[in-house]
Amino acid sequence: MAPKVGIAGYGLAGRFFHAPFLKSAGFEVVAALTTKPQRKAEAISDFPKINVVESIDELLKQDLDLLVIASTNNVHASQAISGLKAGIPVVVDKPMGRTLKETQEIVDISKQMKVPVTTYFNRKWDSDSLTIKKIINEGVLGNIFRLDSRFERFRPVLSAGSWRENQSPNEGGGNLLDLQPHLISTALDWFGPADLIASSVRSIRGGSDDDSTLVLRHQGGVDSYLSVSSINAASGPRIRITGDKGSLVINDIDPQETLLKNGKYPVGGVWNQSTKSIATLHFGDKTIDYPSVDGNYTHFYTQVKQALEGGSWPVSINEALAVAKIIDEARETSFR
């Protein structure tokens, strides 16, 4: 029998980044929490038998095997803790908490109740991420010493309806909480533990922080330069990894998000089309195409399903805490 899951929040995250992959991994989406009529209609359209409720208490009464928190950042902790206290394993969309303290509170309740929790660092299953792990193992680049990783776009005008662009950090807004967790979590996944050595976190448009650069020094010797910007009109490559024998460059973002927004979904754990990013090896003036790996976020929920049966969770508590610690430090030590 398919494990039953309830999703708290059915906006961009719940509808496009969680529901399709839960279904693809063999979960039954039986309930969703939303108070917005349009999102309720979308949930019913996507899952005709779904039960749509308007409070976390109602959601927790739905006989769930898994609770997915895909709501606004300001209620991640309270909803996750409610689920854990109800004895339901929880997946929390990134960031798990707005601060290290809030993240630690979730972890402490998980340990106290002996109910597991994990967080959705889905970009570990991007094409670029899987491709990078492959090339690191192959040693093609030699001694890797630098990572440049970016999410840069050009949106010079604030969106009045976006809580991410307008709410304060205390409320859960800003790119440091929205996109930097992806860059930090993947950098730690590729190159191991790291310390923050410099940060610039600022607001250019007058709303939430929308331009940030973090510099990490990994214990293995790699320096990671992580850049997020909403107002960069000439964005650099998505990723550049440099070693003493060459560099790997990936210019484009993994295509899964675009495919999802265009109504395409993986079926039975498999995309029926390419989800590869284009990767190129650079050796000075010489460039060579590098065979990239298909991305697939279903792998996260396949591993969650296995974890519910006794396997390991796709993102450890230590990973969640490490990312939260770096985010706190970046805000506290920003030289802006």
N, C-alpha and C positions, 0 to 999 in steps of 0.2 A: 504494500500500500504506500502511495506517495506521501511523504511528510507534508503536513499542512503548515502554511506560512501566512502570517498577517503582516501587512506593510503599513507603517505609520507615515503618512505623507504620500500623496500621489501626484506630485509635480514633476519637474524635470528628472530629479534623481529617482523617485519611486517608479515612475512610469517607463522611463527609457533606460536607466542604468541598473535597475534591480529586477523588475517584473519579467522582462524577456529572458533574462539569464536564469532566474529561478525556474521558470517554465522549461527552459531548455535543459536544465540540469535534472529535471524530474520532480520538482516540487509542485504542490497544488496550492495556488494562490486562492485562499478561501475568504480573506477579509482585508479591508483597507480602511484606514482612518483619514478622513478629510471632511472639512466643513464647507468646501466650495462646490456649488452645484455643477459647474463645468467639469471639475475633476471627478466628481461622483459619476457623472454621465460617461466620462472617459473610462473609468474603472469598470463600469458595467458593460461598456462596449467591448473592452479588452477581455473581460472575464464575466460572461453573462450570469454565472451562478454565484458571483462574489457577494459578500455581505458588507455593505459600506456603513461604517459607524462614525460617530462624531466625537468620541472621547477615548482616551487611552484605556480607561477602565472597561469600556464596552469591548474594545479590541482584545483585551486580555481574557475575556470570557468566551472566546471563540474556539477553545480546544486546540490551541496552536502547538506545533512542534518547534517552531522557530518564529521569532519576532525580528523584523527588519525595520530599523529606524532610518527613515529617509525624509525626515521633516526638517524644519529650520534649525539652525545650529543652537539657538537659545533653549531648545527643549530636548536636545540629544541626551543630556545627562539624566534629566528627570524621567524621561520615557524609558531609557535603557534601565535605569535603576528599578522602575516599576515592573518592567518585564522580568528582571532578574529575581526580584522579590516574589514574583508570581511563579518562579521555578521554570521559566521559559528561556532557553538559550537565545542570545541576542547578537545580531549583526548591526553595527552602527555605521552609517555612512560617515566618510571623513568630514571634518575632524571628529574623533570620538568625543572629545570635550573641547570647550573654548580655551581652556588653560590646562597646564599640567595638573594643577590641583583638582580640577573637575574630572579630568581623565583618571587620575589616581582614585578619586571617590568611586567611579564606576568599577574600576579594577578591584578595589577593596570589597565592595558589595558582592562582586562575582566570586571572590575567594571565600567570603563569609558564607554565602548561600550555596557554594559549591556548584554553581551554575555557570557555564562558559559564556564568554563574550569575545567578540573579535571586531575588527573594523575593516571598512571596505577600501583598501588601497588597491583598487582595481587596475591601476596603471602598471602594476607589476606584470599584467597579462596583456599589455599593449604589444603590437608587433615590434616596436623599437626596443622595448624592454627585453623581450625574449631573444631578439636578434643580438642585442648587446651581451647578454649572458652567454650566448653561443660563441661570439667572437672572443670574449675574455677567456673562455675555456680553450679555444684554439691557439691563443697566444700570438695571433697574426700581428698585433700592434706592438709587440715587444713589451717593454716596461712602461705600463700606463701611468701617467703622472698627472693628467688633467681631464676633468669633465666640464663641459659647458652644456647646461640643460635649460631650456627656455619654454615658457608659455607666453608668447607675446602677440598682441593684436592691437588694432587701432579703432578705439571707440571713444572719440574725443568728447562726446556729450554723455553726461550721466543719464541712465535710464530711471525715470521717476518711479517706476513700479518695481524696481529691483531692490529687495532688502539687502542682497549681498553688496550692492554698490553704495548704499546709503546708510545702513546701520553702523553703529560704532562697534569697535572690537568687543566691548563688554556685552553687546547684544548679539554678537556672532558674525558681524559683517566684515568685509575686506578680503583682498586676495591672499593675505598671509594665511588666513584660515581656509580659503577656498581652493587655491591652486598650489600654493607652496607645499602642502602635505604630499601632493603627488610627486613633486620634484625631490623632496627630502626622502620620502619612503623608497623611491626607486634608487636614489644615489646610495642609500644605506644598504639596500638589497644587493647592489652590484659590487660595492667596494668596502662594505663592512662599517663598523662603528666609527663615529666622527665627532669632532668638537667644532662648534661654531667659532670662527675666528674674526668675522666681521659681518656687519649687516647694515643695509640702508632700507628703511621702511617709511614710505611717505605717501601723501595724497596730492595728486596733481590737479584733479578736477574738483576738489572741494568736498568730496564725499568720503567714503571709506578708503583705506589705503589701497592704492591702485598701481603702485610701482615699487617693487622691492627686489633687492639683490642680496643673497646670502652666500657667504664663502665658508665652506666646510673643509676641515683637514682630517682626512681619514687616517686611522692608525696604520694602515698599510702603505701610506705615502702619497695617496692621490689627493689632489685638491679639487673640490667641486664648486663651480660657480653657477648658482641657481638664480635665474632671473624670471620674474613675472611682471608683466606690464600690460595695462589696458590702453595705453596711449603711445604705443611705439609704431610709427607709420612705416618703418623699414626694419621689420623683424629679422633677426638672424636665423640660422638653421635651428631646427628643433633640438638637435643634439649634435655635439662634436666631442668625440673621445680621442685623446691624443697620447700616443706612446712614442718611444724612441725609435720605432721602426715605421710609423705611419699614423694616419688618423682615419677614423670612421665618421662619416657625416650622414645624418638623416635630416632632410629638410622638412618633410611633411608630418603632420600629426596622424596617428593611427586612425584609419577610416571608420572604425566601428560606430562612433557617435553619429557621424553623418548618415551612415546606413540605417541606424535605428530611427533617426528623425525622418528618414524617407520611407519609413514603414517596413523595412526589411529586418528580419530576425533570424537568429540561428535556430535550427530545428534538430532536436535530439542531440544537442551538444555540438553541432557542426554548422558552420557557415557554408552556404552553397556557392559562395563566390570568394575571391581573394580579399583578405584583410591584411595584406602586407604593406608596410611602409617601404619606400625606396631608399636603399642604403648604398653608399659609395665609399670605397677605400681610396685614400689620397696618399700618394708618395711623391710629394713635391709637384712637379708638372704632370705626373702620370696619375690617372684615375682608373679605377676598376669597379665595375658593379659587383656588389656583394650580395649573395643570396639571403634575403631576409626571411623571417619566420612569420607565419600568419598569427595575428593577434586573436584572442578569444577570451572574453571575460567570463564565459561559462565555466572555465576552469576553477575560478574562485568558488562558485557555488557547488560544483562537483566535489570539491574538497570539503566544503561545509557539510554536505550530505554525508560524506565519509566520516567526518569528525563526529557527527551525531551518532554514528555507529561505533565510535571508539577510536577513530583515527586522529591525526594531528590537524589543527586549525590552520587555515591558509595565511593568516597574519597573527603573529604572537602578541601577547600582552606587552612584552619587552619592546617590540617594534612600535606599538602605539605610544608607549611612554617616551621612547627615544625621540619620536617626531614631535610630540607635545612639548618636550623639554627644549628642543631647538627653537620651536616657534616662540615660546615664552622668552627665551634668551635673545632672539632676534629683535623682538619688540623692545625689550629692556635696554639693549646695548646699541640700538640703531644710532648711527652718528648723525642722523638728520634731526 
